Amino acid sequence: MFHLYLTLAYIIPNIYVYLRINQLFIGKGYKIRFTVIYLILFAIYPLAGNIGEHSSNLILRFLSVFAGYLLPFYLYVFLLILLFDFFLLLNLAFRFVPVEKRKSHSFRKYTFLSVILMAVVIVIGGAVNLNTIRVTKYEVSLPKRNSDIEKLRVAFVSDFHIQQTTRLRLIKQFVDRVNTQKPDIMMFGGDIVEGDSENETTVETESLFRTIKTKYGSFGVTGNHEFYGGQEDGNFFRKAGITMLYDTVINISNSFYLAGRYDEHFRNRKTITNLLSDIKPDLPLILLDHRPTQLEEVSKTAVDAQFSGHTHNGQLFPINFFINRIYELGWGYLKKGNTHFFVSSGLRLWGPPVKTAGTSEIMVVDFRFE
């Protein structure tokens, strides 16, 4: 169903874009030529997007990469055409541009070129934003309770979506940035790896992840993509030196509790009440949950802080506005009751290699215990 929705979301706006561009900007002598070119470009995404990704054919692989940029490109062409149509409606009332000038060849040509150029610039900016790893920092005070801990620096990342085509240079850059922050603990919030078969990328990634330096170690939970790819057993994570939490709570050096939940994709996961039923609220408690759901329920428990991902903050503007309607917290920080919630927009992506909403981030949170 998801792929059906994605296909419809691609086809329906493109019909509108084709009809409006053809009507507004294309002269009579160029309509057939425009239609042929448009249909060829339109077909690249559904035909080559998945077929060429793992193909040994260089042409198919190039078309697959190109297709990834076409989806956001058409999105922003669609939005810009909508904006231009809104301008035309206003122009009917206020006559910003005389009818004769609006219908002139030069006006139509430069308006069309401006739409295409702006869409290209937005996509390029989104690609740069995606490939620029940023560190987002927060400082929060938590109750100390019976712990002897004074402070704790947490590095948190989610939604890496590592696959065979992921560049090792990016993974090394991530590890270097984490080590630069000198965290006490490294936490992974799910959707870290795709697929269940080992390849050169995953083997190198496992080796690089083991070089992350922390006081307490690396911990993580699975996301929905680990289930889709057959990594729910944690084979990749074990080799990467990451301790997985499957609806479990562990005591970290008698300093704080760390709890981790199954993703909601796992129907039999424990309720938050059952998960915490066997521990005493005598130490600070941090929770990992891939999706930022049930915030109200969690805020009524002993959980001091929860880390989540999954949303990507929509990844593409203006989808982030819909994400913020679906989730109480789609990205960033929120204190609800006595619980501090953190939601990452993810380190990488799923789908188009463009990010125009949110950043590619490593969250670093400094907890001070009082």
Disulfide bonds with the S-S distance in Angstrom:
none
